C-alpha cells in the first residue's frame, strides 16, 4: 500500500471531503485507448494510460517527435483548465 504524506494545509483540505476516498493503494496499469490530440497547433498520436498511482498519462507516440529537431524536442507543458487538460510545446 502507498500512503502519501501531505503538508498540513493540504491534509486539512482532504479531510474536509470525506465523501471522496483517499488513495492508499497501487492501481494496475491500464491502457485506456489511443487517439490524436492538438499540441500547440500540431496533431499528435497518443496513448492514454491510468498509471500505478491512479494518474492519467498521455504518452505521445509519433516517431522522432522528441528527437533533436522534432516538434517536441524541448518537451511539453501540461496545464489544467476546468475539466480540460491542455498540453503545449515547451518553449524555453
Backbone bond lengths (Angstrom), bond angles and torsions (degrees), N, CA, C in turn:
res aa  C-N    CA-C-N  psi(-1)  N-CA   C-N-CA  omega(-1)  CA-C   N-CA-C  phi
1 X - - - 1.443 - - 1.524 110.40 -
2 X 1.315 115.71 144.45 1.455 122.01 179.02 1.526 108.23 -107.50
3 X 1.296 117.29 126.28 1.470 121.56 176.53 1.518 107.29 -120.21
4 X 1.317 116.64 110.83 1.448 121.71 -179.29 1.524 109.40 -82.87
5 X 1.329 116.47 136.33 1.461 121.31 177.01 1.522 108.24 -99.86
6 X 1.329 116.16 131.02 1.454 121.89 -179.31 1.522 109.80 -117.24
7 X 1.329 115.38 162.86 1.462 118.07 174.08 1.535 108.96 -71.04
8 X 1.332 116.71 165.79 1.467 121.48 -174.39 1.522 112.88 -57.73
9 X 1.338 117.38 -41.46 1.464 120.80 -178.15 1.532 110.80 -62.65
10 X 1.325 116.60 -45.90 1.466 120.10 -179.08 1.529 110.46 -68.46
11 X 1.335 117.44 -40.08 1.456 120.51 179.81 1.528 111.20 -62.07
12 X 1.336 117.85 -38.91 1.467 121.34 176.77 1.531 110.80 -62.49
13 X 1.331 116.78 -39.78 1.466 120.44 177.79 1.527 110.80 -64.38
14 X 1.328 117.31 -41.59 1.470 120.40 176.96 1.531 110.82 -62.68
15 X 1.324 115.94 -45.54 1.460 121.26 -178.27 1.523 112.47 -64.18
16 X 1.342 117.60 -24.65 1.465 121.90 -179.24 1.528 112.57 -74.94
17 X 1.355 117.39 -6.66 1.463 121.70 -178.33 1.526 110.48 -126.16
18 X 1.336 117.33 68.03 1.465 119.86 -176.58 1.524 113.80 -67.62
19 X 1.332 117.86 -13.69 1.457 120.15 178.81 1.527 111.64 -71.56
20 X 1.330 116.90 -16.13 1.462 122.06 177.72 1.518 109.09 -99.54
21 X 1.331 116.25 142.53 1.459 120.10 -178.27 1.520 110.26 -82.97
22 X 1.309 115.87 145.85 1.453 121.60 175.75 1.523 108.91 -88.81
23 X 1.319 116.47 135.56 1.456 121.12 -179.85 1.518 109.09 -75.03
24 X 1.317 116.21 119.27 1.452 121.27 177.37 1.519 111.01 -134.37
25 X 1.320 117.41 20.40 1.455 120.59 -177.44 1.519 110.30 -143.33
26 X 1.323 115.18 159.10 1.456 119.25 172.87 1.519 108.72 -87.41
27 X 1.322 115.77 148.71 1.452 122.53 177.99 1.523 108.82 -103.49
28 X 1.314 117.41 152.69 1.468 117.76 170.44 1.535 108.53 -73.19
29 X 1.335 116.79 141.73 1.464 119.71 174.68 1.530 108.62 -63.40
30 X 1.322 116.29 130.97 1.465 120.87 178.97 1.518 108.89 -131.77
31 X 1.337 116.24 125.84 1.458 120.43 172.54 1.519 107.58 -79.37
32 X 1.322 115.62 117.38 1.465 121.11 -177.82 1.522 110.76 -81.20
33 X 1.332 116.52 -37.71 1.456 118.99 179.05 1.510 112.36 166.76
34 X 1.312 115.21 -174.37 1.463 122.47 176.40 1.520 107.86 -125.75
35 X 1.323 115.64 150.66 1.462 120.39 178.32 1.526 107.90 -163.23
36 X 1.302 116.54 -172.43 1.454 123.07 173.51 1.520 107.84 -120.90
37 X 1.337 116.34 143.83 1.460 120.89 177.05 1.524 109.83 -134.06
38 X 1.323 115.39 164.20 1.460 123.28 177.25 1.527 108.51 -92.87
39 X 1.327 116.40 121.67 1.464 121.21 172.50 1.518 106.24 -117.87
40 X 1.319 116.45 102.77 1.465 123.15 179.25 1.526 112.79 50.80
41 X 1.328 116.45 45.93 1.463 120.61 173.94 1.511 115.65 88.93
42 X 1.335 118.46 2.76 1.466 122.35 176.31 1.523 108.29 -119.23
43 X 1.327 116.86 139.28 1.458 121.44 178.05 1.525 108.69 -87.11
44 X 1.339 116.46 126.30 1.463 121.71 178.88 1.522 109.65 -124.17
45 X 1.333 115.77 153.56 1.458 122.48 176.52 1.524 109.10 -86.87
46 X 1.330 117.29 137.62 1.464 120.80 -178.97 1.527 111.18 -138.80
47 X 1.337 114.39 154.69 1.455 122.85 166.49 1.527 106.29 -107.95
48 X 1.322 116.95 141.65 1.455 122.45 177.87 1.529 107.34 -111.26
49 X 1.331 115.90 126.09 1.463 122.36 -178.68 1.522 110.28 -127.28
50 X 1.337 116.47 150.30 1.458 121.46 162.99 1.518 105.26 -100.61
51 X 1.336 115.87 116.78 1.454 121.11 -176.53 1.520 112.55 -81.52
52 X 1.327 114.95 176.96 1.471 121.07 -174.26 1.520 113.53 -64.02
53 X 1.348 117.82 -19.13 1.458 120.68 178.44 1.528 111.76 -95.59
54 X 1.342 117.33 4.11 1.455 121.31 178.86 1.513 114.14 89.62
55 X 1.332 116.93 0.00 1.463 121.01 179.76 1.526 110.57 -82.87
56 X 1.316 115.61 151.69 1.458 121.72 174.74 1.524 107.98 -86.46
57 X 1.333 116.27 129.99 1.457 121.96 179.20 1.524 108.86 -114.92
58 X 1.330 116.03 132.32 1.456 122.56 176.40 1.525 106.01 -110.79
59 X 1.340 116.51 112.45 1.460 121.96 -174.67 1.521 108.59 -110.70
60 X 1.324 116.05 115.32 1.467 120.98 179.67 1.522 108.44 -76.83
61 X 1.341 117.09 130.72 1.458 121.49 -171.11 1.524 115.28 -113.63
62 X 1.323 118.85 1.23 1.461 120.26 179.17 1.533 110.68 -62.98
63 X 1.321 116.89 136.58 1.467 121.38 177.53 1.520 110.73 -66.92
64 X 1.331 116.39 136.67 1.455 122.65 173.13 1.512 116.08 75.53
65 X 1.313 118.16 -0.05 1.458 120.34 -173.40 1.531 112.70 -69.54
66 X 1.353 117.12 -28.13 1.460 120.73 179.84 1.530 112.76 -100.68
67 X 1.319 117.69 -2.48 1.459 120.95 179.73 1.526 110.13 -80.07
68 X 1.319 116.53 161.67 1.465 120.99 -178.68 1.523 110.09 -51.11
69 X 1.322 115.41 127.77 1.459 121.73 -177.31 1.516 113.46 89.77
70 X 1.336 118.03 -10.03 1.462 121.74 179.87 1.523 111.43 -76.52
71 X 1.322 115.89 163.37 1.463 122.40 -176.23 1.521 112.08 -55.43
72 X 1.335 117.47 -38.11 1.464 120.68 -176.42 1.524 111.84 -115.84
73 X 1.326 116.55 33.65 1.461 121.75 -179.43 1.522 112.20 -54.91
74 X 1.327 118.59 -37.10 1.463 122.43 -179.32 1.537 112.35 -84.84
75 X 1.347 117.59 -3.78 1.461 120.91 179.19 1.518 112.08 102.62
76 X 1.325 116.02 -168.06 1.459 122.21 -178.17 1.527 110.48 -132.00
77 X 1.326 115.67 163.79 1.464 123.78 171.84 1.525 107.00 -120.80
78 X 1.321 116.86 141.11 1.451 121.61 179.15 1.518 108.89 -121.55
79 X 1.322 115.98 130.01 1.461 122.14 178.89 1.523 108.55 -128.93
80 X 1.301 115.86 159.78 1.451 120.65 174.10 1.512 109.90 -116.93
81 X 1.321 116.67 141.55 1.458 121.87 175.24 1.516 106.83 -142.29
82 X 1.336 116.45 113.44 1.465 121.91 -173.48 1.531 107.74 52.62
83 X 1.322 119.63 -120.41 1.466 120.99 -179.31 1.525 112.95 -96.11
84 X 1.321 118.09 3.69 1.455 120.71 -177.36 1.517 111.93 -95.28
85 X 1.319 114.82 148.37 1.456 122.29 169.59 1.521 105.79 -109.02
86 X 1.333 116.77 125.67 1.456 121.40 -177.14 1.518 107.39 -114.09
87 X 1.341 116.28 122.04 1.464 121.79 179.12 1.522 107.15 -110.37
88 X 1.330 115.60 126.60 1.460 121.07 -179.84 1.509 109.97 -125.14
89 X 1.312 115.70 161.48 1.462 122.44 174.32 1.515 108.58 -67.65
90 X 1.336 117.26 133.91 1.459 120.70 177.22 1.516 108.93 -76.84
91 X 1.308 116.87 128.79 1.451 122.32 177.04 1.521 107.82 -120.44
92 X 1.350 116.77 108.11 1.472 119.21 -177.19 1.514 113.04 -66.63
